[in-house]
Amino acid sequence: MGGIGLAGLVAVVEAAPRTGLVDERYLPPFSAMVAALAEQGATAEFWQSLLETLRGWAAGLTIAMAAGVVLGILIGAVPLVRAALNSTIEFLRPIPSVALIPLAVLLFGTDMRSTLLLVVYAAFWQVLVQVLYGVQDVDPVARETARSYRFRPLTQVRTVIWPTALPYVMTGFRLSAAVALILEITGELIIGSPGLGKQIAVAQTSGAVASMYALVIVVGLIGVAVNVAARAIERRALRWHPSIRREAAS
């Protein structure tokens, strides 16, 4: 059914400018977008921009995941620390990452690091909050049992906290993967750091509308691929979890 909807959308985009419903200067036919995409694919600049986008996305996601998981477990495992930092987290988390663009530009200019700052900031909160929920969901009896047997802190994390928190970690990973891609493209568009977002902005300002839409299609395909890959990794990591088993059985 999803394929039918996509085919319908393609047909509408192809027919609307050809029938005069919209101006081709603003929305060219889908076939023109595909032709522009083929032209883009034949240039080294396109592939370099694609590589820059994927590299920035992967680096930001990796940093955010590592920081979010480690800090989430450290904060969540100690009630006193969580109570002390709760108001700070609730204050910082709602701040839009795009609000940091002036700061990022002042620090790094139009360098890739400016966009990386936005990606890490946005993705980090997705992971941290989920890990905090996961640590909070640990069975108190299991926690007290581990303490009564005098498990070392790392052993408690590995045997008690991590199995409970892992589903939340994977949810945070799936959410942060999408958010990281959005902020990577946004940063490239607004700041002008290297990547597909910058190429979209250049195509728009130069009047290459078909090329602009072609690049937007590429970004959309990357988003679909990221979502599919994140879900596959989640199912793989949680193959032992009852929810995944029920999903596989159905």
Phi and psi in degrees as GROMACS dihedral restraints (atoms count N, CA, C in turn):
[ dihedral_restraints ]
;  ai    aj    ak    al  type     phi  dphi    fc
    3     4     5     6     1   -62.0    20    10
    4     5     6     7     1   -36.2    20    10
    6     7     8     9     1   -65.3    20    10
    7     8     9    10     1   -34.9    20    10
    9    10    11    12     1   -64.9    20    10
   10    11    12    13     1   -43.8    20    10
   12    13    14    15     1   -62.6    20    10
   13    14    15    16     1   -40.7    20    10
   15    16    17    18     1   -66.2    20    10
   16    17    18    19     1   -42.0    20    10
   18    19    20    21     1   -63.2    20    10
   19    20    21    22     1   -37.8    20    10
   21    22    23    24     1   -63.8    20    10
   22    23    24    25     1   -41.2    20    10
   24    25    26    27     1   -63.6    20    10
   25    26    27    28     1   -43.4    20    10
   27    28    29    30     1   -60.8    20    10
   28    29    30    31     1   -42.5    20    10
   30    31    32    33     1   -63.1    20    10
   31    32    33    34     1   -40.4    20    10
   33    34    35    36     1   -65.2    20    10
   34    35    36    37     1   -45.2    20    10
   36    37    38    39     1   -64.3    20    10
   37    38    39    40     1   -33.9    20    10
   39    40    41    42     1   -72.7    20    10
   40    41    42    43     1   -40.3    20    10
   42    43    44    45     1   -82.7    20    10
   43    44    45    46     1   -34.5    20    10
   45    46    47    48     1   -56.9    20    10
   46    47    48    49     1   -50.2    20    10
   48    49    50    51     1   -71.5    20    10
   49    50    51    52     1   -30.6    20    10
   51    52    53    54     1   -72.4    20    10
   52    53    54    55     1   -27.7    20    10
   54    55    56    57     1   -92.9    20    10
   55    56    57    58     1    -0.5    20    10
   57    58    59    60     1    85.8    20    10
   58    59    60    61     1     8.3    20    10
   60    61    62    63     1   -67.0    20    10
   61    62    63    64     1   -33.4    20    10
   63    64    65    66     1  -134.0    20    10
   64    65    66    67     1   158.3    20    10
   66    67    68    69     1   -78.0    20    10
   67    68    69    70     1   130.0    20    10
   69    70    71    72     1   -62.2    20    10
   70    71    72    73     1   -21.1    20    10
   72    73    74    75     1   -66.9    20    10
   73    74    75    76     1   -23.9    20    10
   75    76    77    78     1  -107.3    20    10
   76    77    78    79     1   -28.3    20    10
   78    79    80    81     1  -142.6    20    10
   79    80    81    82     1    92.2    20    10
   81    82    83    84     1   -71.3    20    10
   82    83    84    85     1   161.9    20    10
   84    85    86    87     1   -59.3    20    10
   85    86    87    88     1   154.3    20    10
   87    88    89    90     1   -60.1    20    10
   88    89    90    91     1   -35.7    20    10
   90    91    92    93     1   -61.7    20    10
   91    92    93    94     1   -36.0    20    10
   93    94    95    96     1   -67.3    20    10
   94    95    96    97     1   -36.1    20    10
   96    97    98    99     1   -63.9    20    10
   97    98    99   100     1   -42.2    20    10
   99   100   101   102     1   -64.5    20    10
  100   101   102   103     1   -41.4    20    10
  102   103   104   105     1   -62.6    20    10
  103   104   105   106     1   -41.8    20    10
  105   106   107   108     1   -65.0    20    10
  106   107   108   109     1   -36.2    20    10
  108   109   110   111     1   -65.4    20    10
  109   110   111   112     1   -39.8    20    10
  111   112   113   114     1   -62.5    20    10
  112   113   114   115     1   -40.0    20    10
  114   115   116   117     1   -64.4    20    10
  115   116   117   118     1   -42.2    20    10
  117   118   119   120     1   -62.2    20    10
  118   119   120   121     1   -42.0    20    10
  120   121   122   123     1   -64.8    20    10
  121   122   123   124     1   -17.1    20    10
  123   124   125   126     1   -88.9    20    10
  124   125   126   127     1    -0.3    20    10
  126   127   128   129     1  -107.3    20    10
  127   128   129   130     1   145.2    20    10
  129   130   131   132     1   -69.0    20    10
  130   131   132   133     1   -29.1    20    10
  132   133   134   135     1   -61.9    20    10
  133   134   135   136     1   -39.4    20    10
  135   136   137   138     1   -61.5    20    10
  136   137   138   139     1   -48.1    20    10
  138   139   140   141     1   -68.4    20    10
  139   140   141   142     1   -33.7    20    10
  141   142   143   144     1   -66.1    20    10
  142   143   144   145     1   -41.4    20    10
  144   145   146   147     1   -65.1    20    10
  145   146   147   148     1   -41.3    20    10
  147   148   149   150     1   -60.5    20    10
  148   149   150   151     1   -43.5    20    10
  150   151   152   153     1   -63.6    20    10
  151   152   153   154     1   -40.6    20    10
  153   154   155   156     1   -63.1    20    10
  154   155   156   157     1   -42.2    20    10
  156   157   158   159     1   -63.9    20    10
  157   158   159   160     1   -47.8    20    10
  159   160   161   162     1   -65.7    20    10
  160   161   162   163     1   -37.0    20    10
  162   163   164   165     1   -67.1    20    10
  163   164   165   166     1   -44.9    20    10
  165   166   167   168     1   -63.7    20    10
  166   167   168   169     1   -41.0    20    10
  168   169   170   171     1   -62.7    20    10
  169   170   171   172     1   -47.4    20    10
  171   172   173   174     1   -65.0    20    10
  172   173   174   175     1   -41.6    20    10
  174   175   176   177     1   -64.8    20    10
  175   176   177   178     1   -45.2    20    10
  177   178   179   180     1   -64.4    20    10
  178   179   180   181     1   -41.6    20    10
  180   181   182   183     1   -65.1    20    10
  181   182   183   184     1   -41.5    20    10
  183   184   185   186     1   -62.9    20    10
  184   185   186   187     1   -46.3    20    10
  186   187   188   189     1   -63.0    20    10
  187   188   189   190     1   -44.1    20    10
  189   190   191   192     1   -64.4    20    10
  190   191   192   193     1   -40.6    20    10
  192   193   194   195     1   -64.5    20    10
  193   194   195   196     1   -47.4    20    10
  195   196   197   198     1   -61.7    20    10
  196   197   198   199     1   -47.7    20    10
  198   199   200   201     1   -67.3    20    10
  199   200   201   202     1   -41.4    20    10
  201   202   203   204     1   -64.9    20    10
  202   203   204   205     1   -42.8    20    10
  204   205   206   207     1   -68.2    20    10
  205   206   207   208     1   -48.9    20    10
  207   208   209   210     1   -63.7    20    10
  208   209   210   211     1   -50.9    20    10
  210   211   212   213     1   -67.7    20    10
  211   212   213   214     1   -34.9    20    10
  213   214   215   216     1   -62.2    20    10
  214   215   216   217     1   -41.9    20    10
  216   217   218   219     1   -70.8    20    10
  217   218   219   220     1   -42.5    20    10
  219   220   221   222     1   -63.2    20    10
  220   221   222   223     1   -43.9    20    10
  222   223   224   225     1   -72.3    20    10
  223   224   225   226     1   -45.7    20    10
  225   226   227   228     1   -69.9    20    10
  226   227   228   229     1   -28.2    20    10
  228   229   230   231     1   -76.8    20    10
  229   230   231   232     1   -16.8    20    10
  231   232   233   234     1  -116.9    20    10
  232   233   234   235     1   102.2    20    10
  234   235   236   237     1   -53.6    20    10
  235   236   237   238     1   -37.1    20    10
  237   238   239   240     1   -65.2    20    10
  238   239   240   241     1   -40.8    20    10
  240   241   242   243     1   -67.8    20    10
  241   242   243   244     1   -41.4    20    10
  243   244   245   246     1   -63.9    20    10
  244   245   246   247     1   -41.8    20    10
  246   247   248   249     1   -64.1    20    10
  247   248   249   250     1   -36.2    20    10
  249   250   251   252     1   -71.7    20    10
  250   251   252   253     1   -32.9    20    10
  252   253   254   255     1  -100.0    20    10
  253   254   255   256     1    -4.7    20    10
  255   256   257   258     1   -59.2    20    10
  256   257   258   259     1   -46.1    20    10
  258   259   260   261     1   -66.4    20    10
  259   260   261   262     1   -35.6    20    10
  261   262   263   264     1   -65.3    20    10
  262   263   264   265     1   -42.9    20    10
  264   265   266   267     1   -63.4    20    10
  265   266   267   268     1   -44.5    20    10
  267   268   269   270     1   -67.1    20    10
  268   269   270   271     1   -24.7    20    10
  270   271   272   273     1   -77.9    20    10
  271   272   273   274     1   -43.0    20    10
  273   274   275   276     1   -80.1    20    10
  274   275   276   277     1   -33.2    20    10
  276   277   278   279     1   -60.5    20    10
  277   278   279   280     1   -40.7    20    10
  279   280   281   282     1   -76.6    20    10
  280   281   282   283     1    -7.6    20    10
  282   283   284   285     1   -66.3    20    10
  283   284   285   286     1   121.7    20    10
  285   286   287   288     1   -63.4    20    10
  286   287   288   289     1   139.8    20    10
  288   289   290   291     1   -62.6    20    10
  289   290   291   292     1   -32.8    20    10
  291   292   293   294     1   -64.3    20    10
  292   293   294   295     1   -21.0    20    10
  294   295   296   297     1   -68.7    20    10
  295   296   297   298     1   -15.8    20    10
  297   298   299   300     1   -89.2    20    10
  298   299   300   301     1    -1.3    20    10
  300   301   302   303     1   -58.0    20    10
  301   302   303   304     1   -47.0    20    10
  303   304   305   306     1   -57.5    20    10
  304   305   306   307     1   -41.1    20    10
  306   307   308   309     1   -64.4    20    10
  307   308   309   310     1   -43.8    20    10
  309   310   311   312     1   -62.3    20    10
  310   311   312   313     1   -41.5    20    10
  312   313   314   315     1   -67.3    20    10
  313   314   315   316     1   -39.5    20    10
  315   316   317   318     1   -63.1    20    10
  316   317   318   319     1   -37.4    20    10
  318   319   320   321     1   -77.9    20    10
  319   320   321   322     1   -44.4    20    10
  321   322   323   324     1  -124.4    20    10
  322   323   324   325     1    -1.4    20    10
  324   325   326   327     1    68.2    20    10
  325   326   327   328     1  -141.1    20    10
  327   328   329   330     1   -94.7    20    10
  328   329   330   331     1    17.9    20    10
  330   331   332   333     1   -67.4    20    10
  331   332   333   334     1   160.1    20    10
  333   334   335   336     1   -56.6    20    10
  334   335   336   337     1   -28.0    20    10
  336   337   338   339     1   -64.8    20    10
  337   338   339   340     1   -27.6    20    10
  339   340   341   342     1   -63.0    20    10
  340   341   342   343     1   -48.1    20    10
  342   343   344   345     1   -67.5    20    10
  343   344   345   346     1   -36.2    20    10
  345   346   347   348     1   -60.0    20    10
  346   347   348   349     1   -38.8    20    10
  348   349   350   351     1   -59.7    20    10
  349   350   351   352     1   -44.3    20    10
  351   352   353   354     1   -64.8    20    10
  352   353   354   355     1   -43.1    20    10
  354   355   356   357     1   -63.0    20    10
  355   356   357   358     1   -47.4    20    10
  357   358   359   360     1   -63.3    20    10
  358   359   360   361     1   -44.1    20    10
  360   361   362   363     1   -61.5    20    10
  361   362   363   364     1   -45.8    20    10
  363   364   365   366     1   -69.5    20    10
  364   365   366   367     1   -44.2    20    10
  366   367   368   369     1   -73.3    20    10
  367   368   369   370     1   -31.5    20    10
  369   370   371   372     1   -57.5    20    10
  370   371   372   373     1   -44.1    20    10
  372   373   374   375     1   -68.1    20    10
  373   374   375   376     1   -32.9    20    10
  375   376   377   378     1   -59.7    20    10
  376   377   378   379     1   -42.1    20    10
  378   379   380   381     1   -74.7    20    10
  379   380   381   382     1   -47.9    20    10
  381   382   383   384     1   -57.8    20    10
  382   383   384   385     1   -48.7    20    10
  384   385   386   387     1   -62.4    20    10
  385   386   387   388     1   -42.0    20    10
  387   388   389   390     1   -65.1    20    10
  388   389   390   391     1   -40.7    20    10
  390   391   392   393     1   -65.4    20    10
  391   392   393   394     1   -39.1    20    10
  393   394   395   396     1   -61.2    20    10
  394   395   396   397     1   -41.3    20    10
  396   397   398   399     1   -62.0    20    10
  397   398   399   400     1   -42.0    20    10
  399   400   401   402     1   -63.8    20    10
  400   401   402   403     1   -44.3    20    10
  402   403   404   405     1   -64.9    20    10
  403   404   405   406     1   -38.4    20    10
  405   406   407   408     1   -65.8    20    10
  406   407   408   409     1   -25.9    20    10
  408   409   410   411     1   -83.3    20    10
  409   410   411   412     1    -2.5    20    10
  411   412   413   414     1   -62.4    20    10
  412   413   414   415     1   137.1    20    10
  414   415   416   417     1   -62.3    20    10
  415   416   417   418     1   122.2    20    10
  417   418   419   420     1   -58.9    20    10
  418   419   420   421     1   -33.6    20    10
  420   421   422   423     1   -65.3    20    10
  421   422   423   424     1   -43.5    20    10
  423   424   425   426     1   -63.8    20    10
  424   425   426   427     1   -39.4    20    10
  426   427   428   429     1   -64.0    20    10
  427   428   429   430     1   -46.3    20    10
  429   430   431   432     1   -67.2    20    10
  430   431   432   433     1   -33.8    20    10
  432   433   434   435     1   -63.9    20    10
  433   434   435   436     1   -43.5    20    10
  435   436   437   438     1   -61.9    20    10
  436   437   438   439     1   -39.1    20    10
  438   439   440   441     1   -68.8    20    10
  439   440   441   442     1   -38.4    20    10
  441   442   443   444     1   -66.2    20    10
  442   443   444   445     1   -30.7    20    10
  444   445   446   447     1   -86.6    20    10
  445   446   447   448     1     4.2    20    10
  447   448   449   450     1    59.0    20    10
  448   449   450   451     1    44.2    20    10
  450   451   452   453     1   -64.5    20    10
  451   452   453   454     1   142.6    20    10
  453   454   455   456     1   -68.2    20    10
  454   455   456   457     1   156.2    20    10
  456   457   458   459     1   -53.6    20    10
  457   458   459   460     1   -44.2    20    10
  459   460   461   462     1   -65.9    20    10
  460   461   462   463     1   -34.5    20    10
  462   463   464   465     1   -68.1    20    10
  463   464   465   466     1   -38.6    20    10
  465   466   467   468     1   -62.4    20    10
  466   467   468   469     1   -42.1    20    10
  468   469   470   471     1   -62.8    20    10
  469   470   471   472     1   -44.5    20    10
  471   472   473   474     1   -71.4    20    10
  472   473   474   475     1   -38.5    20    10
  474   475   476   477     1   -99.6    20    10
  475   476   477   478     1   -23.4    20    10
  477   478   479   480     1  -114.9    20    10
  478   479   480   481     1   -53.4    20    10
  480   481   482   483     1   -76.5    20    10
  481   482   483   484     1   -48.2    20    10
  483   484   485   486     1   -60.7    20    10
  484   485   486   487     1   -45.7    20    10
  486   487   488   489     1   -59.2    20    10
  487   488   489   490     1   -35.8    20    10
  489   490   491   492     1   -75.6    20    10
  490   491   492   493     1   -38.3    20    10
  492   493   494   495     1   -79.5    20    10
  493   494   495   496     1   -20.4    20    10
  495   496   497   498     1   -57.0    20    10
  496   497   498   499     1   -44.0    20    10
  498   499   500   501     1   -58.6    20    10
  499   500   501   502     1   -36.6    20    10
  501   502   503   504     1   -69.6    20    10
  502   503   504   505     1   -37.7    20    10
  504   505   506   507     1   -61.4    20    10
  505   506   507   508     1   -43.0    20    10
  507   508   509   510     1   -68.7    20    10
  508   509   510   511     1   -34.5    20    10
  510   511   512   513     1   -63.5    20    10
  511   512   513   514     1   -43.6    20    10
  513   514   515   516     1   -61.9    20    10
  514   515   516   517     1   -38.0    20    10
  516   517   518   519     1   -63.1    20    10
  517   518   519   520     1   -45.5    20    10
  519   520   521   522     1   -64.0    20    10
  520   521   522   523     1   -43.2    20    10
  522   523   524   525     1   -67.7    20    10
  523   524   525   526     1   -44.1    20    10
  525   526   527   528     1   -69.5    20    10
  526   527   528   529     1   -29.5    20    10
  528   529   530   531     1   -61.7    20    10
  529   530   531   532     1   -43.2    20    10
  531   532   533   534     1   -70.3    20    10
  532   533   534   535     1   -44.0    20    10
  534   535   536   537     1   -63.4    20    10
  535   536   537   538     1   -39.8    20    10
  537   538   539   540     1   -61.8    20    10
  538   539   540   541     1   -40.6    20    10
  540   541   542   543     1   -65.9    20    10
  541   542   543   544     1   -42.5    20    10
  543   544   545   546     1   -59.6    20    10
  544   545   546   547     1   -46.3    20    10
  546   547   548   549     1   -72.4    20    10
  547   548   549   550     1   -29.8    20    10
  549   550   551   552     1   -63.0    20    10
  550   551   552   553     1   -47.6    20    10
  552   553   554   555     1   -67.3    20    10
  553   554   555   556     1   -40.9    20    10
  555   556   557   558     1   -61.2    20    10
  556   557   558   559     1   -45.1    20    10
  558   559   560   561     1   -62.1    20    10
  559   560   561   562     1   -41.5    20    10
  561   562   563   564     1   -65.5    20    10
  562   563   564   565     1   -38.1    20    10
  564   565   566   567     1   -65.3    20    10
  565   566   567   568     1   -49.1    20    10
  567   568   569   570     1   -84.9    20    10
  568   569   570   571     1   -45.2    20    10
  570   571   572   573     1   -80.4    20    10
  571   572   573   574     1   -35.1    20    10
  573   574   575   576     1    92.5    20    10
  574   575   576   577     1    18.1    20    10
  576   577   578   579     1   -72.3    20    10
  577   578   579   580     1   155.9    20    10
  579   580   581   582     1   -59.8    20    10
  580   581   582   583     1   140.8    20    10
  582   583   584   585     1   148.4    20    10
  583   584   585   586     1  -176.8    20    10
  585   586   587   588     1   -64.3    20    10
  586   587   588   589     1   -34.9    20    10
  588   589   590   591     1   -59.9    20    10
  589   590   591   592     1   -41.9    20    10
  591   592   593   594     1   -64.4    20    10
  592   593   594   595     1   -39.6    20    10
  594   595   596   597     1   -64.5    20    10
  595   596   597   598     1   -36.4    20    10
  597   598   599   600     1   -63.2    20    10
  598   599   600   601     1   -44.9    20    10
  600   601   602   603     1   -63.3    20    10
  601   602   603   604     1   -40.7    20    10
  603   604   605   606     1   -64.4    20    10
  604   605   606   607     1   -43.5    20    10
  606   607   608   609     1   -63.2    20    10
  607   608   609   610     1   -38.9    20    10
  609   610   611   612     1   -67.0    20    10
  610   611   612   613     1   -44.6    20    10
  612   613   614   615     1   -72.0    20    10
  613   614   615   616     1   -25.8    20    10
  615   616   617   618     1   -90.2    20    10
  616   617   618   619     1    -0.4    20    10
  618   619   620   621     1    81.6    20    10
  619   620   621   622     1    10.3    20    10
  621   622   623   624     1   -85.1    20    10
  622   623   624   625     1    74.4    20    10
  624   625   626   627     1   -64.7    20    10
  625   626   627   628     1   -42.8    20    10
  627   628   629   630     1   -61.9    20    10
  628   629   630   631     1   -41.2    20    10
  630   631   632   633     1   -65.4    20    10
  631   632   633   634     1   -37.7    20    10
  633   634   635   636     1   -60.3    20    10
  634   635   636   637     1   -48.7    20    10
  636   637   638   639     1   -65.0    20    10
  637   638   639   640     1   -35.3    20    10
  639   640   641   642     1   -61.5    20    10
  640   641   642   643     1   -42.1    20    10
  642   643   644   645     1   -68.4    20    10
  643   644   645   646     1   -35.5    20    10
  645   646   647   648     1   -63.4    20    10
  646   647   648   649     1   -39.0    20    10
  648   649   650   651     1   -61.3    20    10
  649   650   651   652     1   -41.9    20    10
  651   652   653   654     1   -60.9    20    10
  652   653   654   655     1   -44.3    20    10
  654   655   656   657     1   -61.3    20    10
  655   656   657   658     1   -41.0    20    10
  657   658   659   660     1   -62.4    20    10
  658   659   660   661     1   -40.8    20    10
  660   661   662   663     1   -65.6    20    10
  661   662   663   664     1   -37.6    20    10
  663   664   665   666     1   -62.9    20    10
  664   665   666   667     1   -41.7    20    10
  666   667   668   669     1   -60.3    20    10
  667   668   669   670     1   -42.3    20    10
  669   670   671   672     1   -62.9    20    10
  670   671   672   673     1   -45.3    20    10
  672   673   674   675     1   -62.3    20    10
  673   674   675   676     1   -40.3    20    10
  675   676   677   678     1   -63.4    20    10
  676   677   678   679     1   -43.5    20    10
  678   679   680   681     1   -64.3    20    10
  679   680   681   682     1   -44.7    20    10
  681   682   683   684     1   -63.0    20    10
  682   683   684   685     1   -44.5    20    10
  684   685   686   687     1   -65.0    20    10
  685   686   687   688     1   -41.0    20    10
  687   688   689   690     1   -63.8    20    10
  688   689   690   691     1   -41.0    20    10
  690   691   692   693     1   -67.3    20    10
  691   692   693   694     1   -37.8    20    10
  693   694   695   696     1   -64.6    20    10
  694   695   696   697     1   -42.4    20    10
  696   697   698   699     1   -64.6    20    10
  697   698   699   700     1   -39.8    20    10
  699   700   701   702     1   -62.5    20    10
  700   701   702   703     1   -46.0    20    10
  702   703   704   705     1   -64.3    20    10
  703   704   705   706     1   -36.9    20    10
  705   706   707   708     1   -66.3    20    10
  706   707   708   709     1   -45.9    20    10
  708   709   710   711     1   -70.0    20    10
  709   710   711   712     1   -29.0    20    10
  711   712   713   714     1  -111.1    20    10
  712   713   714   715     1    28.9    20    10
  714   715   716   717     1   -62.6    20    10
  715   716   717   718     1   -20.3    20    10
  717   718   719   720     1   -84.7    20    10
  718   719   720   721     1   -14.0    20    10
  720   721   722   723     1   -76.2    20    10
  721   722   723   724     1   140.5    20    10
  723   724   725   726     1   -56.3    20    10
  724   725   726   727     1   -37.2    20    10
  726   727   728   729     1   -64.8    20    10
  727   728   729   730     1   -38.4    20    10
  729   730   731   732     1   -70.5    20    10
  730   731   732   733     1   -37.9    20    10
  732   733   734   735     1   -64.9    20    10
  733   734   735   736     1   -40.3    20    10
  735   736   737   738     1   -65.4    20    10
  736   737   738   739     1   -38.4    20    10
  738   739   740   741     1   -64.5    20    10
  739   740   741   742     1   -40.7    20    10
  741   742   743   744     1   -68.2    20    10
  742   743   744   745     1   -36.7    20    10
  744   745   746   747     1   -69.1    20    10
  745   746   747   748     1   -33.7    20    10
